[in-house]
Amino acid sequence: MNQSTPSAIVVGAGVVGLCTAWSLARRGAAVTVVERGSVPDPRAASCDHHRMIRLSYADPGYCARMTEAYAAWEALWADLPGPLTRYYHERGVLTLSREPGDWGDRARAAMEAAGQPYERLEPGELAARFPHLEPSNEGYGFVSRGGCLMANHILTDLAERLRGQGAAILEQSPVTAIDAEAGEVALADGRRLTADVVVLAGGVGAQALAPDLLPELWARRTVILYADPPADLAEAWASAPCWTDLGGEEDLWGLPPVDGLPLKLGCAIMGRDRPDPEDRTMRPEEIERMLDVYRGRFRGIDRFQVRWGQANHFTCAPGDRFVLKRRERLWVVSADSGHGFKFGALSGEDVAAAALGEAPEAEVARRMAALPA
Ligand SMILES: Cc1cc2nc3c(=O)[nH]c(=O)nc-3n(C[C@H](O)[C@H](O)[C@H](O)COP(=O)(O)OP(=O)(O)OC[C@H]3O[C@@H](n4cnc5c(N)ncnc54)[C@H](O)[C@@H]3O)c2cc1C
């Protein structure tokens, strides 16, 4: 490796690839990002108006990493041109627990253990504090730090910043093969690029390029619905927090109206494993089902105006853990499992530190998987 100016190719311009490119460039590397589509690409898991960031995590390891995750974002935003509100809206996150030991209750315990602050609300207090909720919401809730990461703004400005720093970003350039030993990347148009380090951050496209390194991954399709609440509930929604209600059978999560956008409803059980790569639109019956699972949770669901639905594919790994592996000059990263955007800036720092030899590979892989030392 050229020690003074190592060269690096990053395959994939989702949040993990772009943040890794930024962290590599900050360390003095000459970076080329290669993306099969545009930045952001509508097929990328990272591509949407926003993604949630939350401290509440049932997994103690990822809960503990959230302080670092926020710090990594703050360092990155300071280097981008926009005001903070272009990248982030602090709205708080309401986590619901229905019974002792469920996801929400374990998340609260993990927050307690990590020393993260939260405000606990008993059932009677929930609907009084948040009038958009049906009073029937059982269990307790807690509110903690979190909000909306403005995903597409972050990706667009990050790519622009990288270009300004001299990085090359090759759009519409699908990669067809990677030679780990030579550090060579072959593009569909016949070009071949080489570098000291190649980072594969290709999301659902990564496995095809390194099947033997990433046999444990699989793709999942999920749907989200953007909708406007009825006018009489608009005021209640205007100050509503993001929500995670992952303890029951339905696995609900979503984001309130922010930055002129409608609110966004998500439901993890509506996901499907190993999807058809072309299956990327939300079907009318899925819209109906999404509204149905929210009946009894949010007031006035039957009067919500559906604006649009969206289907995205993302990558899952066992235990929902992030994966970092290496062969020769090639580093492959999958920091997703449906919860990776919030860690994007931190994952970029981790991968860059490992790839440039600043930190031992096994130690970084363990940190990214949020496993105990
Ligand atoms: C609907 C939905 C909601 C989510 N909500 C949240 C949330 O609220 N909070 C949160 O933290 N996380 C959330 N996630 C997860 C988060 O979005 C992902 O973890 C994260 O975006 C993954 O980023 P990535 O860079 O690994 O992958 P991607 O964003 O998929 O990026 C991979 C890139 O590689 C490119 N690529 C693929 N193959 C090739 C190739 N052969 N050549 C060149 N380029 C290639 C792709 O075009 C793509 O741009 C959600 C995911 C989905 C789908």
The ligand as an SDF file (V2000), in Angstrom:
LIG
                    3D

 53 58  0  0  0  0  0  0  0  0999 V2000
  -37.9180    0.6480    4.0310 C   0  0  0  0  0  0  0  0  0  0  0  0
  -36.6910    0.6990    4.8750 C   0  0  0  0  0  0  0  0  0  0  0  0
  -36.7040    1.4100    6.0550 C   0  0  0  0  0  0  0  0  0  0  0  0
  -35.5580    1.4810    6.8380 C   0  0  0  0  0  0  0  0  0  0  0  0
  -35.5980    2.2220    7.9720 N   0  0  0  0  0  0  0  0  0  0  0  0
  -34.4640    2.4240    8.6670 C   0  0  0  0  0  0  0  0  0  0  0  0
  -34.4700    3.3170    9.7560 C   0  0  0  0  0  0  0  0  0  0  0  0
  -35.4970    3.9230   10.0880 O   0  0  0  0  0  0  0  0  0  0  0  0
  -33.3030    3.5110   10.4190 N   0  0  0  0  0  0  0  0  0  0  0  0
  -32.1480    2.8740   10.0610 C   0  0  0  0  0  0  0  0  0  0  0  0
  -31.1270    3.0880   10.7070 O   0  0  0  0  0  0  0  0  0  0  0  0
  -32.1160    2.0240    9.0190 N   0  0  0  0  0  0  0  0  0  0  0  0
  -33.2410    1.7910    8.3130 C   0  0  0  0  0  0  0  0  0  0  0  0
  -33.2360    0.9540    7.2360 N   0  0  0  0  0  0  0  0  0  0  0  0
  -31.9880    0.2700    6.8750 C   0  0  0  0  0  0  0  0  0  0  0  0
  -31.0430    1.1920    6.1260 C   0  0  0  0  0  0  0  0  0  0  0  0
  -31.7310    1.9100    5.1330 O   0  0  0  0  0  0  0  0  0  0  0  0
  -29.9330    0.3270    5.5250 C   0  0  0  0  0  0  0  0  0  0  0  0
  -29.3190   -0.3800    6.5910 O   0  0  0  0  0  0  0  0  0  0  0  0
  -28.8490    1.1480    4.8340 C   0  0  0  0  0  0  0  0  0  0  0  0
  -29.4130    2.1110    4.0000 O   0  0  0  0  0  0  0  0  0  0  0  0
  -27.9410    0.2000    4.0410 C   0  0  0  0  0  0  0  0  0  0  0  0
  -27.0200    0.9800    3.3200 O   0  0  0  0  0  0  0  0  0  0  0  0
  -25.9700    0.3100    2.3400 P   0  0  0  0  0  0  0  0  0  0  0  0
  -25.0910    1.4010    1.8790 O   0  0  0  0  0  0  0  0  0  0  0  0
  -25.3600   -0.8810    2.9840 O   0  0  0  0  0  0  0  0  0  0  0  0
  -26.8230   -0.3130    1.1370 O   0  0  0  0  0  0  0  0  0  0  0  0
  -27.5460    0.4250   -0.0760 P   0  0  0  0  0  0  0  0  0  0  0  0
  -28.1420    1.6910    0.3420 O   0  0  0  0  0  0  0  0  0  0  0  0
  -28.4410   -0.5760   -0.7100 O   0  0  0  0  0  0  0  0  0  0  0  0
  -26.3570    0.7890   -1.0570 O   0  0  0  0  0  0  0  0  0  0  0  0
  -25.7370   -0.1450   -1.8870 C   0  0  0  0  0  0  0  0  0  0  0  0
  -25.3820    0.5560   -3.1850 C   0  0  0  0  0  0  0  0  0  0  0  0
  -24.5940   -0.3250   -3.9700 O   0  0  0  0  0  0  0  0  0  0  0  0
  -24.9910   -0.1960   -5.3090 C   0  0  0  0  0  0  0  0  0  0  0  0
  -24.6120   -1.4240   -6.0230 N   0  0  0  0  0  0  0  0  0  0  0  0
  -25.1240   -2.6640   -5.8590 C   0  0  0  0  0  0  0  0  0  0  0  0
  -24.5470   -3.5250   -6.7040 N   0  0  0  0  0  0  0  0  0  0  0  0
  -23.6340   -2.8200   -7.4160 C   0  0  0  0  0  0  0  0  0  0  0  0
  -22.7280   -3.1580   -8.4550 C   0  0  0  0  0  0  0  0  0  0  0  0
  -22.6380   -4.4020   -8.9460 N   0  0  0  0  0  0  0  0  0  0  0  0
  -21.9470   -2.1790   -8.9640 N   0  0  0  0  0  0  0  0  0  0  0  0
  -22.0040   -0.9050   -8.4800 C   0  0  0  0  0  0  0  0  0  0  0  0
  -22.8650   -0.5340   -7.5060 N   0  0  0  0  0  0  0  0  0  0  0  0
  -23.6640   -1.4760   -6.9770 C   0  0  0  0  0  0  0  0  0  0  0  0
  -26.4940    0.0060   -5.2180 C   0  0  0  0  0  0  0  0  0  0  0  0
  -27.0460    0.5780   -6.3960 O   0  0  0  0  0  0  0  0  0  0  0  0
  -26.6050    0.9080   -4.0100 C   0  0  0  0  0  0  0  0  0  0  0  0
  -26.5810    2.2750   -4.3670 O   0  0  0  0  0  0  0  0  0  0  0  0
  -34.3700    0.8240    6.4430 C   0  0  0  0  0  0  0  0  0  0  0  0
  -34.3510    0.0960    5.2510 C   0  0  0  0  0  0  0  0  0  0  0  0
  -35.4920    0.0380    4.4660 C   0  0  0  0  0  0  0  0  0  0  0  0
  -35.4280   -0.7220    3.1830 C   0  0  0  0  0  0  0  0  0  0  0  0
  1  2  1  0
  2  3  1  0
  2 52  2  0
  3  4  2  0
  4  5  1  0
  4 50  1  0
  5  6  2  0
  6  7  1  0
  6 13  1  0
  7  8  2  0
  7  9  1  0
  9 10  1  0
 10 11  2  0
 10 12  1  0
 12 13  2  0
 13 14  1  0
 14 15  1  0
 14 50  1  0
 15 16  1  0
 16 17  1  0
 16 18  1  0
 18 19  1  0
 18 20  1  0
 20 21  1  0
 20 22  1  0
 22 23  1  0
 23 24  1  0
 24 25  2  0
 24 26  1  0
 24 27  1  0
 27 28  1  0
 28 29  2  0
 28 30  1  0
 28 31  1  0
 31 32  1  0
 32 33  1  0
 33 34  1  0
 33 48  1  0
 34 35  1  0
 35 36  1  0
 35 46  1  0
 36 37  1  0
 36 45  1  0
 37 38  2  0
 38 39  1  0
 39 40  1  0
 39 45  2  0
 40 41  1  0
 40 42  2  0
 42 43  1  0
 43 44  2  0
 44 45  1  0
 46 47  1  0
 46 48  1  0
 48 49  1  0
 50 51  2  0
 51 52  1  0
 52 53  1  0
M  END
$$$$
